[in-house]
Amino acid sequence: MASDRKPAHVTRRNFLGHALLASASSALIQASGFLGAKGWLSDARAAAGDATVDTFNGLLAFVVPGSDTYSTAQGVSTPEIGGVSVGAVDVLIATVDESTPFVPSFSAQVAAILNGLALAVNPAASGPFVAPFANLSFAAKVGVFQIMDGTAALQSLAGVLPPFVAFFAYSEAGAFDPVTRTLTGLPLGWTLSQYQGVSDGRAEFLGYFRNDDGR
């Protein structure tokens, strides 16, 4: 008997989001073994929430620099707002944790890897933040990812973290109210990409249908 169930509509954004989430989950699982081998697992479990937030803010500033204190501290900033200022860090951390519900506080484990490697790159790194990674210069953060790229257990994580973070920085996550399901302001991604918002059509596309003005 034929089923009346209609296939779910999948947008390109949803597909990209799910693909990144699946890739991140796989990468994090592979990286957890490295974390235990280095003895950083206990540090991750004991890490305060501020350290995790600092680490991910440092990562957001690295991927999408702006005018925030994290970008200024790394020595690469812009006059405009960047990834830190969109207010998506809590959603980003929660998504990392929810991507692997069978492993508690996975975001803290990611932070432990970044901070452990940060101390390897620059043991004397100091600054205004709790997390060593957030106190690194931009070039030193590049060094952290170079180590990850050269470490088999961390290669997948190094490959997926930047686009995963960029996806959140450019998404509406920081300006979306999940209760009312409405935007509370202009998303950063819209500004950076000069996106004009939802529309039933664009003047730029007039004439592409039947080679006329569409009437």
MDTraj code that builds the backbone (N, CA, C; nanometers):
import mdtraj as md
import numpy as np

residues = "MET ALA SER ASP ARG LYS PRO ALA HIS VAL THR ARG ARG ASN PHE LEU GLY HIS ALA LEU LEU ALA SER ALA SER SER ALA LEU ILE GLN ALA SER GLY PHE LEU GLY ALA LYS GLY TRP LEU SER ASP ALA ARG ALA ALA ALA GLY ASP ALA THR VAL ASP THR PHE ASN GLY LEU LEU ALA PHE VAL VAL PRO GLY SER ASP THR TYR SER THR ALA GLN GLY VAL SER THR PRO GLU ILE GLY GLY VAL SER VAL GLY ALA VAL ASP VAL LEU ILE ALA THR VAL ASP GLU SER THR PRO PHE VAL PRO SER PHE SER ALA GLN VAL ALA ALA ILE LEU ASN GLY LEU ALA LEU ALA VAL ASN PRO ALA ALA SER GLY PRO PHE VAL ALA PRO PHE ALA ASN LEU SER PHE ALA ALA LYS VAL GLY VAL PHE GLN ILE MET ASP GLY THR ALA ALA LEU GLN SER LEU ALA GLY VAL LEU PRO PRO PHE VAL ALA PHE PHE ALA TYR SER GLU ALA GLY ALA PHE ASP PRO VAL THR ARG THR LEU THR GLY LEU PRO LEU GLY TRP THR LEU SER GLN TYR GLN GLY VAL SER ASP GLY ARG ALA GLU PHE LEU GLY TYR PHE ARG ASN ASP ASP GLY ARG".split()
xyz = np.array([
    [0.0852, -0.1188, 0.0000],
    [0.0000, 0.0000, 0.0000],
    [0.0889, 0.1240, 0.0000],
    [0.0549, 0.2171, -0.0831],
    [0.1356, 0.3378, -0.0933],
    [0.1237, 0.4202, 0.0337],
    [0.2324, 0.4775, 0.0739],
    [0.2337, 0.5609, 0.1934],
    [0.1943, 0.7035, 0.1590],
    [0.1165, 0.7685, 0.2500],
    [0.0764, 0.9074, 0.2305],
    [0.1778, 1.0038, 0.2893],
    [0.2814, 0.9487, 0.3494],
    [0.3801, 1.0342, 0.4141],
    [0.4596, 1.1106, 0.3093],
    [0.4682, 1.2430, 0.3303],
    [0.5411, 1.3271, 0.2380],
    [0.6864, 1.3407, 0.2834],
    [0.7785, 1.3405, 0.1893],
    [0.9192, 1.3555, 0.2284],
    [0.9431, 1.4922, 0.2916],
    [1.0268, 1.4947, 0.3926],
    [1.0572, 1.6199, 0.4610],
    [1.1361, 1.7112, 0.3676],
    [1.1031, 1.8406, 0.3755],
    [1.1729, 1.9381, 0.2931],
    [1.3086, 1.9689, 0.3555],
    [1.4134, 1.9506, 0.2787],
    [1.5480, 1.9742, 0.3283],
    [1.6086, 2.0901, 0.2507],
    [1.6400, 2.1968, 0.3214],
    [1.7028, 2.3116, 0.2575],
    [1.8530, 2.2899, 0.2488],
    [1.9177, 2.3682, 0.1640],
    [2.0635, 2.3590, 0.1520],
    [2.1307, 2.3927, 0.2841],
    [2.0718, 2.4901, 0.3570],
    [2.1293, 2.5291, 0.4857],
    [2.1177, 2.4153, 0.5857],
    [2.0009, 2.3504, 0.5908],
    [1.9835, 2.2379, 0.6828],
    [2.0786, 2.1247, 0.6482],
    [2.0925, 2.0977, 0.5188],
    [2.1826, 1.9904, 0.4762],
    [2.3256, 2.0210, 0.5186],
    [2.3690, 2.1455, 0.4961],
    [2.5048, 2.1847, 0.5336],
    [2.5226, 2.1760, 0.6840],
    [2.4215, 2.2228, 0.7586],
    [2.4303, 2.2194, 0.9048],
    [2.4408, 2.0780, 0.9573],
    [2.3573, 1.9871, 0.9048],
    [2.3611, 1.8478, 0.9497],
    [2.4924, 1.7806, 0.9102],
    [2.5421, 1.8125, 0.7909],
    [2.6683, 1.7541, 0.7459],
    [2.7835, 1.7991, 0.8351],
    [2.7874, 1.9276, 0.8682],
    [2.8918, 1.9789, 0.9562],
    [2.8806, 1.9172, 1.0947],
    [2.7568, 1.9015, 1.1425],
    [2.7361, 1.8450, 1.2752],
    [2.7832, 1.7001, 1.2798],
    [2.7508, 1.6236, 1.1754],
    [2.7950, 1.4844, 1.1699],
    [2.9464, 1.4755, 1.1627],
    [3.0071, 1.5624, 1.0834],
    [3.1523, 1.5636, 1.0715],
    [3.2178, 1.6021, 1.2030],
    [3.1587, 1.7006, 1.2708],
    [3.2131, 1.7446, 1.3997],
    [3.2051, 1.6331, 1.5024],
    [3.0928, 1.5629, 1.5057],
    [3.0754, 1.4530, 1.6013],
    [3.1816, 1.3460, 1.5795],
    [3.2027, 1.3075, 1.4524],
    [3.3022, 1.2057, 1.4204],
    [3.4420, 1.2522, 1.4596],
    [3.4726, 1.3800, 1.4302],
    [3.6048, 1.4333, 1.4610],
    [3.6293, 1.4390, 1.6108],
    [3.5258, 1.4763, 1.6850],
    [3.5398, 1.4861, 1.8305],
    [3.5611, 1.3493, 1.8939],
    [3.4934, 1.2498, 1.8414],
    [3.5096, 1.1143, 1.8940],
    [3.6525, 1.0658, 1.8731],
    [3.7077, 1.0934, 1.7540],
    [3.8460, 1.0540, 1.7266],
    [3.9442, 1.1287, 1.8164],
    [3.9142, 1.2553, 1.8426],
    [4.0051, 1.3378, 1.9221],
    [4.0031, 1.3006, 2.0703],
    [3.8944, 1.2394, 2.1161],
    [3.8843, 1.2073, 2.2583],
    [3.9930, 1.1091, 2.3018],
    [4.0333, 1.0198, 2.2100],
    [4.1409, 0.9268, 2.2430],
    [4.2721, 0.9986, 2.2645],
    [4.2983, 1.0980, 2.1831],
    [4.4191, 1.1795, 2.1981],
    [4.4158, 1.2529, 2.3314],
    [4.2987, 1.3013, 2.3678],
    [4.2828, 1.3750, 2.4936],
    [4.3183, 1.2867, 2.6127],
    [4.2695, 1.1626, 2.6109],
    [4.3001, 1.0715, 2.7207],
    [4.4460, 1.0318, 2.7240],
    [4.5060, 1.0122, 2.6055],
    [4.6463, 0.9726, 2.5994],
    [4.7373, 1.0814, 2.6541],
    [4.6990, 1.2064, 2.6369],
    [4.7790, 1.3183, 2.6854],
    [4.7545, 1.3483, 2.8331],
    [4.6550, 1.2819, 2.8901],
    [4.6232, 1.3075, 3.0305],
    [4.5448, 1.4355, 3.0522],
    [4.4827, 1.4864, 2.9441],
    [4.4076, 1.6118, 2.9542],
    [4.2607, 1.5894, 2.9845],
    [4.2182, 1.4637, 2.9888],
    [4.0773, 1.4359, 3.0103],
    [4.0307, 1.4851, 3.1471],
    [4.1136, 1.4641, 3.2490],
    [4.0774, 1.5104, 3.3829],
    [4.0721, 1.6630, 3.3876],
    [4.1608, 1.7279, 3.3125],
    [4.1580, 1.8736, 3.3059],
    [4.0288, 1.9223, 3.2422],
    [3.9830, 1.8503, 3.1403],
    [3.8593, 1.8884, 3.0721],
    [3.7401, 1.8756, 3.1659],
    [3.7388, 1.7677, 3.2444],
    [3.6266, 1.7463, 3.3362],
    [3.6251, 1.8489, 3.4485],
    [3.7448, 1.8964, 3.4847],
    [3.7538, 1.9916, 3.5951],
    [3.7477, 2.1368, 3.5490],
    [3.7490, 2.1576, 3.4180],
    [3.7539, 2.2941, 3.3658],
    [3.6273, 2.3712, 3.4007],
    [3.6458, 2.4964, 3.4374],
    [3.5326, 2.5835, 3.4668],
    [3.4670, 2.6268, 3.3369],
    [3.3394, 2.6627, 3.3478],
    [3.2671, 2.7060, 3.2289],
    [3.3295, 2.8276, 3.1639],
    [3.3871, 2.9164, 3.2438],
    [3.4495, 3.0366, 3.1888],
    [3.5645, 3.0018, 3.0950],
    [3.6399, 2.8984, 3.1288],
    [3.7530, 2.8581, 3.0447],
    [3.7040, 2.8079, 2.9090],
    [3.5948, 2.7325, 2.9096],
    [3.5391, 2.6819, 2.7841],
    [3.4857, 2.7966, 2.6995],
    [3.4146, 2.8894, 2.7621],
    [3.3613, 3.0053, 2.6900],
    [3.4752, 3.0891, 2.6328],
    [3.5792, 3.1113, 2.7128],
    [3.6957, 3.1865, 2.6659],
    [3.7598, 3.1188, 2.5449],
    [3.7720, 2.9875, 2.5516],
    [3.8352, 2.9129, 2.4421],
    [3.7564, 2.9275, 2.3131],
    [3.6255, 2.9104, 2.3203],
    [3.5434, 2.9182, 2.1999],
    [3.5312, 3.0619, 2.1492],
    [3.5342, 3.1581, 2.2392],
    [3.5377, 3.2975, 2.1938],
    [3.6688, 3.3260, 2.1224],
    [3.7794, 3.2699, 2.1746],
    [3.9080, 3.2840, 2.1073],
    [3.9070, 3.2192, 1.9704],
    [3.8317, 3.1101, 1.9579],
    [3.8187, 3.0407, 1.8298],
    [3.7319, 3.1211, 1.7336],
    [3.6237, 3.1783, 1.7844],
    [3.5376, 3.2628, 1.7015],
    [3.6146, 3.3838, 1.6486],
    [3.6967, 3.4438, 1.7357],
    [3.7778, 3.5587, 1.6937],
    [3.8811, 3.5184, 1.5895],
    [3.9322, 3.3972, 1.5993],
    [4.0309, 3.3460, 1.5047],
    [3.9688, 3.3253, 1.3668],
    [3.8479, 3.2710, 1.3639],
    [3.7821, 3.2387, 1.2370],
    [3.7183, 3.3624, 1.1734],
    [3.6512, 3.4442, 1.2555],
    [3.5860, 3.5666, 1.2057],
    [3.6241, 3.6828, 1.2974],
    [3.7410, 3.7434, 1.2758],
    [3.7855, 3.8539, 1.3620],
    [3.6900, 3.9727, 1.3568],
    [3.6895, 4.0493, 1.4669],
    [3.6042, 4.1677, 1.4730],
    [3.6679, 4.2744, 1.5594],
    [3.5838, 4.3536, 1.6244],
    [3.6326, 4.4627, 1.7082],
    [3.6315, 4.4269, 1.8564],
    [3.6076, 4.3015, 1.8891],
    [3.5960, 4.2561, 2.0273],
    [3.7333, 4.2417, 2.0925],
    [3.7337, 4.2211, 2.2239],
    [3.8593, 4.2117, 2.2996],
    [3.9402, 4.0876, 2.2630],
    [3.8746, 3.9787, 2.2249],
    [3.9457, 3.8569, 2.1859],
    [4.0229, 3.8790, 2.0556],
    [3.9617, 3.9487, 1.9619],
    [4.0286, 3.9782, 1.8356],
    [4.1443, 4.0746, 1.8584],
    [4.1206, 4.1745, 1.9428],
    [4.2261, 4.2715, 1.9731],
    [4.3452, 4.2026, 2.0391],
    [4.3172, 4.1091, 2.1317],
    [4.4238, 4.0389, 2.2038],
    [4.5079, 3.9531, 2.1103],
    [4.4479, 3.8975, 2.0050],
    [4.5248, 3.8115, 1.9139],
    [4.6027, 3.8913, 1.8105],
    [4.5776, 4.0230, 1.8057],
    [4.6528, 4.1077, 1.7138],
    [4.5954, 4.1167, 1.5751],
    [4.4810, 4.0539, 1.5517],
    [4.4119, 4.0618, 1.4229],
    [4.2668, 4.0970, 1.4517],
    [4.2251, 4.2169, 1.4140],
    [4.0903, 4.2637, 1.4410],
    [4.0418, 4.3480, 1.3246],
    [3.9159, 4.3849, 1.3278],
    [3.8573, 4.4711, 1.2255],
    [3.7736, 4.5775, 1.2955],
    [3.7427, 4.6878, 1.2282],
    [3.6569, 4.7897, 1.2893],
    [3.5132, 4.7412, 1.3079],
    [3.4721, 4.6419, 1.2284],
    [3.3362, 4.5904, 1.2356],
    [3.3251, 4.4800, 1.3413],
    [3.2028, 4.4450, 1.3742],
    [3.1822, 4.3348, 1.4683],
    [3.2177, 4.2039, 1.4001],
    [3.2588, 4.1064, 1.4809],
    [3.2980, 3.9767, 1.4277],
    [3.2246, 3.8630, 1.4953],
    [3.2835, 3.7443, 1.4887],
    [3.2170, 3.6246, 1.5390],
    [3.1834, 3.6276, 1.6865],
    [3.2684, 3.6916, 1.7676],
    [3.2422, 3.6965, 1.9121],
    [3.1198, 3.7810, 1.9426],
    [3.1051, 3.8909, 1.8702],
    [3.0000, 3.9882, 1.9014],
    [2.8602, 3.9428, 1.8635],
    [2.8482, 3.8364, 1.7853],
    [2.7135, 3.7947, 1.7443],
    [2.6384, 3.7277, 1.8580],
    [2.7088, 3.6884, 1.9637],
    [2.6418, 3.6277, 2.0784],
    [2.6026, 3.4834, 2.0576],
    [2.6762, 3.4125, 1.9711],
    [2.6413, 3.2735, 1.9396],
    [2.7245, 3.1723, 2.0152],
    [2.8132, 3.2178, 2.1044],
    [2.9055, 3.1236, 2.1685],
    [2.8316, 3.0206, 2.2533],
    [2.7271, 3.0604, 2.3242],
    [2.6522, 2.9648, 2.4066],
    [2.5827, 2.8601, 2.3201],
    [2.5276, 2.9037, 2.2075],
    [2.4620, 2.8100, 2.1160],
    [2.5654, 2.7172, 2.0548],
    [2.6811, 2.7709, 2.0211],
    [2.7890, 2.6898, 1.9634],
    [2.8336, 2.5817, 2.0612],
    [2.8573, 2.6200, 2.1857],
    [2.8999, 2.5239, 2.2882],
    [2.7923, 2.4189, 2.3110],
    [2.6677, 2.4614, 2.3205],
    [2.5566, 2.3679, 2.3434],
    [2.5438, 2.2702, 2.2273],
    [2.5657, 2.3170, 2.1059],
    [2.5553, 2.2299, 1.9881],
    [2.6667, 2.1273, 1.9864],
    [2.7875, 2.1689, 2.0231],
    [2.8985, 2.0736, 2.0317],
    [2.8661, 1.9643, 2.1332],
    [2.8106, 2.0036, 2.2472],
    [2.7749, 1.9059, 2.3507],
    [2.6623, 1.8139, 2.3042],
    [2.5627, 1.8717, 2.2375],
    [2.4467, 1.7926, 2.1938],
    [2.4802, 1.7017, 2.0759],
    [2.5892, 1.7327, 2.0051],
    [2.6265, 1.6503, 1.8906],
    [2.6761, 1.5127, 1.9338],
    [2.7202, 1.5035, 2.0581],
    [2.7663, 1.3754, 2.1138],
    [2.7080, 1.3598, 2.2545],
    [2.5771, 1.3351, 2.2651],
    [2.5127, 1.3272, 2.3968],
    [2.5637, 1.2128, 2.4839],
    [2.6289, 1.1142, 2.4234],
    [2.6801, 1.0003, 2.4996],
    [2.8150, 1.0310, 2.5651],
    [2.8719, 1.1463, 2.5340],
    [2.9962, 1.1903, 2.5974],
    [2.9696, 1.3255, 2.6623],
    [2.9659, 1.3319, 2.7950],
    [2.9324, 1.4573, 2.8623],
    [3.0372, 1.5661, 2.8426],
    [2.9891, 1.6894, 2.8286],
    [3.0758, 1.8077, 2.8202],
    [3.1844, 1.7942, 2.7147],
    [3.1444, 1.7586, 2.5952],
    [3.2436, 1.7430, 2.4890],
    [3.3079, 1.8762, 2.4528],
    [3.2339, 1.9841, 2.4713],
    [3.2904, 2.1157, 2.4421],
    [3.4116, 2.1430, 2.5310],
    [3.4054, 2.0976, 2.6551],
    [3.5183, 2.1153, 2.7472],
    [3.6382, 2.0337, 2.7008],
    [3.6126, 1.9193, 2.6378],
    [3.7220, 1.8373, 2.5858],
    [3.7880, 1.9046, 2.4654],
    [3.7067, 1.9655, 2.3804],
    [3.7628, 2.0397, 2.2677],
    [3.8482, 2.1554, 2.3203],
    [3.7945, 2.2244, 2.4207],
    [3.8682, 2.3357, 2.4810],
    [4.0002, 2.2875, 2.5415],
    [3.9983, 2.1698, 2.6041],
    [4.1196, 2.1150, 2.6654],
    [4.2261, 2.0864, 2.5599],
    [4.1836, 2.0360, 2.4438],
    [4.2787, 2.0097, 2.3350],
    [4.3403, 2.1400, 2.2854],
    [4.2568, 2.2393, 2.2607],
    [4.3070, 2.3674, 2.2111],
    [4.3991, 2.4343, 2.3132],
    [4.3612, 2.4270, 2.4401],
    [4.4425, 2.4910, 2.5431],
    [4.5724, 2.4149, 2.5697],
    [4.5669, 2.2831, 2.5629],
    [4.6877, 2.2034, 2.5801],
    [4.7886, 2.2303, 2.4697],
    [4.7395, 2.2383, 2.3464],
    [4.8275, 2.2677, 2.2337],
    [4.8747, 2.4123, 2.2374],
    [4.7898, 2.5007, 2.2905],
    [4.8300, 2.6414, 2.3036],
    [4.9521, 2.6544, 2.3935],
    [4.9545, 2.5779, 2.5021],
    [5.0691, 2.5809, 2.5937],
    [5.1926, 2.5172, 2.5304],
    [5.1707, 2.4232, 2.4390],
    [5.2829, 2.3630, 2.3675],
    [5.3435, 2.4625, 2.2695],
    [5.2576, 2.5431, 2.2070],
    [5.3046, 2.6431, 2.1111],
    [5.3728, 2.7590, 2.1824],
    [5.3130, 2.8039, 2.2918],
    [5.3685, 2.9166, 2.3676],
    [5.3433, 2.8960, 2.5161],
    [5.4340, 2.8288, 2.5862],
    [5.4157, 2.8017, 2.7293],
    [5.4033, 2.9280, 2.8135],
    [5.4535, 3.0389, 2.7618],
    [5.4519, 3.1641, 2.8384],
    [5.3339, 3.2535, 2.8009],
    [5.2400, 3.1994, 2.7241],
    [5.1262, 3.2810, 2.6805],
    [5.0483, 3.3325, 2.8008],
    [5.0261, 3.4615, 2.8035],
    [4.9489, 3.5216, 2.9128],
    [4.8635, 3.6332, 2.8556],
    [4.7615, 3.6697, 2.9301],
    [4.6714, 3.7735, 2.8828],
    [4.5522, 3.7863, 2.9738],
    [4.4500, 3.8524, 2.9279],
    [4.3337, 3.8809, 3.0128],
    [4.2353, 3.7650, 3.0286],
    [4.2591, 3.6550, 2.9575],
    [4.1604, 3.5474, 2.9565],
    [4.2057, 3.4255, 3.0362],
    [4.1093, 3.3467, 3.0786],
    [4.1369, 3.2257, 3.1568],
    [4.1995, 3.1183, 3.0677],
    [4.1533, 3.1096, 2.9444],
    [4.1981, 3.0042, 2.8531],
    [4.3269, 3.0424, 2.7814],
    [4.4290, 2.9572, 2.7854],
    [4.5548, 2.9851, 2.7141],
    [4.5344, 3.0097, 2.5652],
    [4.4436, 2.9342, 2.5023],
    [4.4220, 2.9505, 2.3582],
    [4.3742, 3.0917, 2.3261],
    [4.2873, 3.1458, 2.4105],
    [4.2346, 3.2800, 2.3865],
    [4.3419, 3.3866, 2.4010],
    [4.4480, 3.3568, 2.4758],
    [4.5558, 3.4535, 2.4972],
    [4.6625, 3.4491, 2.3885],
    [4.6531, 3.3521, 2.2978],
    [4.7537, 3.3401, 2.1911],
    [4.7381, 3.4494, 2.0860],
    [4.8488, 3.4796, 2.0196],
    [4.8423, 3.5667, 1.9031],
    [4.7771, 3.4892, 1.7883],
    [4.7369, 3.5603, 1.6852],
    [4.6752, 3.4949, 1.5701],
    [4.7702, 3.3927, 1.5088],
    [4.8976, 3.4313, 1.4948],
    [4.9974, 3.3407, 1.4359],
    [5.0164, 3.2162, 1.5204],
    [5.0110, 3.2311, 1.6540],
    [5.0264, 3.1158, 1.7427],
    [4.9048, 3.0237, 1.7321],
    [4.7871, 3.0808, 1.7109],
    [4.6674, 2.9982, 1.6911],
    [4.6807, 2.9176, 1.5623],
    [4.7399, 2.9795, 1.4613],
    [4.7687, 2.9056, 1.3380],
    [4.8604, 2.7881, 1.3694],
    [4.9570, 2.8111, 1.4588],
    [5.0483, 2.7046, 1.4993],
    [4.9767, 2.5892, 1.5662],
    [4.8739, 2.6195, 1.6451],
    [4.7938, 2.5149, 1.7095],
    [4.7283, 2.4266, 1.6038],
    [4.6713, 2.4884, 1.5018],
    [4.6046, 2.4105, 1.3981],
    [4.7046, 2.3373, 1.3090],
    [4.8251, 2.3895, 1.2960],
    [4.9282, 2.3172, 1.2219],
    [4.9658, 2.1886, 1.2944],
    [4.9738, 2.1953, 1.4276],
    [5.0013, 2.0739, 1.5057],
    [4.8874, 1.9741, 1.4895],
    [4.7636, 2.0240, 1.4941],
    [4.6480, 1.9367, 1.4788],
    [4.6477, 1.8708, 1.3417],
    [4.6821, 1.9492, 1.2391],
    [4.6874, 1.8940, 1.1027],
    [4.7931, 1.7844, 1.0899],
    [4.8987, 1.7956, 1.1690],
    [5.0060, 1.6971, 1.1625],
    [4.9900, 1.5824, 1.2593],
    [4.8790, 1.5776, 1.3325],
    [4.8516, 1.4705, 1.4290],
    [4.7324, 1.3898, 1.3807],
    [4.7542, 1.2630, 1.3516],
    [4.6506, 1.1799, 1.2887],
    [4.5189, 1.1842, 1.3639],
    [4.5237, 1.1768, 1.4957],
    [4.4012, 1.1726, 1.5749],
    [4.3262, 1.3049, 1.5750],
    [4.3938, 1.4131, 1.5349],
    [4.3323, 1.5454, 1.5408],
    [4.3073, 1.6071, 1.4036],
    [4.3469, 1.5394, 1.2979],
    [4.3323, 1.5963, 1.1642],
    [4.1869, 1.6259, 1.1301],
    [4.0981, 1.5345, 1.1627],
    [3.9563, 1.5563, 1.1321],
    [3.9015, 1.6756, 1.2100],
    [3.9423, 1.6864, 1.3358],
    [3.8961, 1.7978, 1.4191],
    [3.9487, 1.9302, 1.3636],
    [4.0753, 1.9320, 1.3234],
    [4.1339, 2.0535, 1.2658],
    [4.0628, 2.0944, 1.1385],
    [4.0170, 1.9958, 1.0622],
    [3.9495, 2.0249, 0.9368],
    [3.8078, 2.0737, 0.9535],
    [3.7393, 2.0276, 1.0577],
    [3.5975, 2.0596, 1.0722],
    [3.5711, 2.1790, 1.1628],
    [3.6606, 2.2088, 1.2562],
    [3.6350, 2.3170, 1.3517],
    [3.6171, 2.4544, 1.2858],
    [3.7093, 2.4987, 1.1990],
    [3.6919, 2.6319, 1.1391],
    [3.5603, 2.6489, 1.0623],
    [3.5235, 2.5568, 0.9703],
    [3.3950, 2.5763, 0.9012],
    [3.2755, 2.5624, 0.9940],
    [3.2866, 2.4773, 1.0968],
    [3.1777, 2.4607, 1.1930],
    [3.1547, 2.5913, 1.2683],
    [3.2639, 2.6543, 1.3123],
    [3.2552, 2.7818, 1.3839],
    [3.2074, 2.8927, 1.2901],
    [3.2587, 2.8936, 1.1672],
    [3.2173, 2.9940, 1.0696],
    [3.0686, 2.9822, 1.0391],
    [3.0184, 2.8595, 1.0335],
    [2.8764, 2.8376, 1.0073],
    [2.7922, 2.9073, 1.1125],
    [2.8330, 2.8972, 1.2390],
    [2.7582, 2.9619, 1.3465],
    [2.7733, 3.1139, 1.3419],
    [2.8932, 3.1609, 1.3113],
    [2.9162, 3.3045, 1.3057],
    [2.8329, 3.3695, 1.1956],
    [2.8178, 3.2999, 1.0842],
    [2.7432, 3.3555, 0.9710],
    [2.5944, 3.3211, 0.9756],
    [2.5548, 3.2360, 1.0675],
    [2.4136, 3.1975, 1.0768],
    [2.3350, 3.3006, 1.1568],
    [2.2065, 3.2736, 1.1761],
    [2.1214, 3.3621, 1.2551],
    [2.1182, 3.3226, 1.4026],
    [2.2054, 3.2289, 1.4434],
    [2.1994, 3.1738, 1.5796],
    [2.2063, 3.2811, 1.6878],
    [2.2910, 3.3817, 1.6696],
    [2.3069, 3.4836, 1.7719],
    [2.1953, 3.5847, 1.7776],
    [2.1105, 3.5877, 1.6741],
    [2.0017, 3.6855, 1.6696],
    [1.8651, 3.6184, 1.6596],
    [1.8601, 3.4911, 1.6969],
    [1.7350, 3.4154, 1.6836],
    [1.6786, 3.3818, 1.8205],
    [1.5520, 3.4166, 1.8413],
    [1.4823, 3.3843, 1.9662],
    [1.4083, 3.2526, 1.9456],
    [1.4540, 3.1430, 2.0094],
    [1.3905, 3.0127, 1.9868],
    [1.2487, 3.0035, 2.0410],
    [1.2127, 3.0924, 2.1330],
    [1.0778, 3.0899, 2.1907],
    [0.9771, 3.1489, 2.0916],
    [1.0074, 3.2681, 2.0420],
    [0.9169, 3.3339, 1.9474],
    [0.9463, 3.2955, 1.8036],
    [1.0627, 3.2308, 1.7831],
    [1.1075, 3.1905, 1.6501],
    [1.1146, 3.3113, 1.5554],
    [1.1672, 3.4203, 1.6087],
    [1.1848, 3.5418, 1.5308],
    [1.3252, 3.5970, 1.5549],
    [1.3698, 3.6841, 1.4656],
    [1.4997, 3.7478, 1.4810],
    [1.4882, 3.8660, 1.5771],
    [1.5884, 3.8810, 1.6606],
    [1.5899, 3.9913, 1.7560],
    [1.6759, 4.1075, 1.7066],
    [1.7408, 4.0894, 1.5959],
    [1.8263, 4.1929, 1.5384],
    [1.8796, 4.1472, 1.4047],
    [1.9668, 4.2269, 1.3458],
    [2.0243, 4.1939, 1.2166],
    [2.1409, 4.0974, 1.2355],
    [2.1325, 3.9757, 1.1812],
    [2.2416, 3.8781, 1.1966],
    [2.3708, 3.9273, 1.1321],
    [2.4838, 3.8937, 1.1935],
    [2.6135, 3.9348, 1.1406],
    [2.6344, 3.8829, 0.9995],
    [2.5959, 3.7583, 0.9753],
    [2.6155, 3.6984, 0.8438],
    [2.5464, 3.7765, 0.7333],
    [2.4314, 3.8329, 0.7652],
    [2.3598, 3.9128, 0.6657],
    [2.4394, 4.0377, 0.6308],
    [2.4999, 4.0988, 0.7335],
    [2.5775, 4.2205, 0.7118],
    [2.7041, 4.1907, 0.6325],
    [2.7775, 4.0860, 0.6724],
    [2.9035, 4.0537, 0.6072],
    [2.8843, 4.0108, 0.4620],
    [2.7744, 3.9418, 0.4350],
    [2.7486, 3.8931, 0.2989],
    [2.6603, 3.9877, 0.2187],
    [2.6203, 4.0999, 0.2820],
    [2.5315, 4.1977, 0.2196],
    [2.3991, 4.1342, 0.1763],
    [2.3528, 4.0398, 0.2580],
    [2.2242, 3.9747, 0.2323],
    [2.1123, 4.0681, 0.2761],
    [2.0131, 4.0871, 0.1929],
    [1.9067, 4.1836, 0.2193],
    [1.7877, 4.1247, 0.2939],
    [1.7928, 3.9974, 0.3244],
    [1.6825, 3.9359, 0.3967],
    [1.5927, 3.8536, 0.3066],
    [1.4931, 3.7903, 0.3680],
    [1.4002, 3.7034, 0.2951],
    [1.3190, 3.7853, 0.1949],
    [1.3026, 3.7305, 0.0749],
    [1.2283, 3.8002, -0.0295],
    [1.1653, 3.6991, -0.1237],
    [1.0507, 3.7367, -0.1806],
    [0.9855, 3.6503, -0.2788],
    [1.0520, 3.6602, -0.4152],
    [1.1386, 3.7579, -0.4328],
    [1.2083, 3.7742, -0.5590],
    [1.3113, 3.8845, -0.5495],
    [1.3998, 3.8901, -0.6458],
    [1.5042, 3.9909, -0.6486],
    [1.5022, 4.0624, -0.7841],
    [1.5188, 4.1939, -0.7798],
    [1.5197, 4.2711, -0.9043],
    [1.6323, 4.2260, -0.9958],
    [1.7423, 4.1782, -0.9341],
    [1.8577, 4.1363, -1.0144],
    [1.8263, 4.0196, -1.1065],
    [1.7200, 3.9426, -1.0740],
    [1.6885, 3.8232, -1.1526],
    [1.5844, 3.8499, -1.2615],
    [1.5359, 3.9735, -1.2733],
    [1.4389, 4.0049, -1.3770],
    [1.5015, 3.9824, -1.5150],
    [1.4279, 3.9140, -1.6011],
    [1.4768, 3.8890, -1.7355],
    [1.5399, 3.7526, -1.7553],
    [1.5625, 3.6789, -1.6464],
    [1.6242, 3.5473, -1.6590],
    [1.5228, 3.4399, -1.7000],
    [1.3930, 3.4711, -1.6824],
    [1.2889, 3.3751, -1.7207],
    [1.2308, 3.4172, -1.8551],
    [1.2415, 3.3350, -1.9552],
    [1.1906, 3.3594, -2.0906],
    [1.2557, 3.4830, -2.1545],
    [1.3705, 3.5246, -2.0959],
    [1.4451, 3.6370, -2.1527],
    [1.3616, 3.7655, -2.1627],
    [1.2723, 3.7836, -2.0650],
    [1.1962, 3.9086, -2.0623],
    [1.1910, 3.9595, -1.9181],
    [1.1042, 4.0512, -1.8902],
    [1.1004, 4.1104, -1.7568],
    [1.0159, 4.0301, -1.6599],
    [0.9707, 3.9108, -1.6999],
    [0.8963, 3.8230, -1.6101],
    [0.7474, 3.8444, -1.6103],
    [0.6994, 3.9396, -1.6860],
    [0.5540, 3.9641, -1.6884],
    [0.4858, 3.8779, -1.7918],
])
top = md.Topology()
chain = top.add_chain()
for i, resn in enumerate(residues, 1):
    res = top.add_residue(resn, chain, resSeq=i)
    for name in ("N", "CA", "C"):
        top.add_atom(name, md.element.get_by_symbol(name[0]), res)
traj = md.Trajectory(xyz[None], top)
